[in-house]
Amino acid sequence: MTHKPRLQVGSDPETIRVLKAALAASKLPDTYVSGGSLVHMETVSGGHSSPAADEDSPLPVTASAITPANLAELLAHHAYVFRQRARKDDTGKLEFYEEEVTPPRGILSAVLSGKTWPNLAPLHGVIGAPVLRRDGTLLQKPGYDAATGLYLASKVALPPVPDEPTTRQVNEARDFMLNRFLRDFPWSSAADRANYLALLVTPILRHFTRSLTPFALIDATMPASGKSILTGGPGMLYGQRIIPWAYTEEELRKSITAVFAEQVGVVVWDNLAEGTVIDSATLALLVTAGVWSDRQLGASRNIATVNDRLWMATGNNLQVGGDMASRTVRVHLDPNMPRPEQRDQSTFGIPHLDQWITDPRNQLTVLWHLLVLVLDWTRNGATRADTVSMRQFTPWAQALGGFLAHHGIEGFLANAAQVRDIDEDETRWHAFLACWHQLHADQPMTAAELRRSAEPDRIGLDEHDQWDGQFITTPTGRLPNALGLGRLLTGQVGRWRGDYVIRTSKNSRGDRNVFWVEHHA
């Protein structure tokens, strides 16, 4: 027992002070403070050694919150907690001896109740692969890194990557990524390949760029095009969690909050129903929030967690709506054939890539080459693409644009206009305004007058809809009443939809709002 810290306890107050001091002095190994609470790093048993690309891929180590029960277990394994007891020997003399004890639950709860642990190392996150520190150096030694407060729980055992890769290593890395690993995906355009490579390297650069990361949409025209392999690439390197798409805002919010409790680098909503419109205020808030705040599930207190994940969704012919178009990077696959799964893989750069990527040795190969490309970029000044912009994600776009340009990879974000084309909200409003202007030019109208014009004309037994089905509808697909239409129009005043924009003012009596559409070709 001499190798364990000796902690002598006594009365309840004394026991609390002794245990608190022992924790603060790091007497228990792998113990850190996160958000004011103590956590312990421990290995996770029973994980998948080589899951499929569309399955969860958890990190091998997790940061568990220390509860009274956890603390009792840690003390039993890593310390000798005892109290002095007295007894009479055979001659009647008083003798003292040590009795190993487990402090009562109430005492352990009191020890953990504080939020201030000034001498314990802070844990800012658990990562599954090396990352660039803010000074441009590579965090690649497994375990706790004092400079960043991050704990590297490597998904694959990676040999040290040189700070200054040779020209040969850089050329081999570029050739492997472009001409083997990514060669045979049916990219719709060069932009799709460039966007994907930017997303693949994003978790490595997140701490270096200190930027928000946009939502990643990976979709295809046909099943079996390779979408799950693309999401599985970063997921297997950095740890991934696959969750079902929630079709209500409340369920979506709950699933997001729940997944923040897990140490993974990538979260994937996999295989959404064909044609799903991703139009969520919750998701729009998520990708633009550096910190996610919500009520803890099963508790009455709020939690705040750094948003350090890469959020992705896959499906066929997906659409975006609302504010998601300007927050989304799209990777689109188009095999242009009826049965993509029947392609001859004997000619592929890596045949059966879906199986190949599940082997940890192959994951090491991909990660090694990515890190070589990153370190070559930083060695050459980490140049940025200053002309690229993407709203809240401009720092991310300029850094990743510079990385890709340094390696001669063209097309990054060049398909942004196509993302707007799949913006279901934009398409509906543009069609509505175009038809409105065609029917009524710039004539001011009240919401009630405009709504009456949506009623079909009756010619004998036939009905004629002069709007040809383009009148704006509610989310349930129904025509709004006059009051609801007025609210919809007010919410769109001044917002351009292509070349059209709604304007408003008061009528001649000043008692009602009137609206009209301006067209600027």
Secondary structure, 3 states (H helix, E strand, C coil): CCCCCEEECCCHHHHHHHHHHHHHCCCCCCEEEECCEEEEEEECCCCCCCCCCCCCECCCEEEEECCHHHHHHHHHHHCEEEEEEEEECCCCCEEEEEEECCCCHHHHHHHHCCCCCCCCCECCEEECCCEECCCCCEECCCEEECCCCEEECCCCCCCCCCCCCCHHHHHHHHHHHHHHHCCCCCECCHHHHHHHHHHHHHHHHHHHHCCCCCEEEEEECCCCCCHHHHHHHHHHHHCEEEECCCCCHHHHHHHHHHHCCCCCCEEEEEEECCCCEECCHHHHHHHCCCEEEEECCCCCCEEEEECCCEEEEEEECCEECHHHHHHEEEEEECCCCCCHHHCCHHHCCCCCHHHHCCCHHHHHHHHHHHHHHHHHHHHCCCCCCCCCCCHHHHHHHHHHHHHHHHCCCCCCCCCHHHHHHCEHHHHHHHHHHHHHHHHHCCCCECHHHHHHCCCCEEECCEEECCCCCCCCCCCCCCCCCHHHHHHHHHCCECCCECCEEEEEEECCCCCCEEEEEEECC
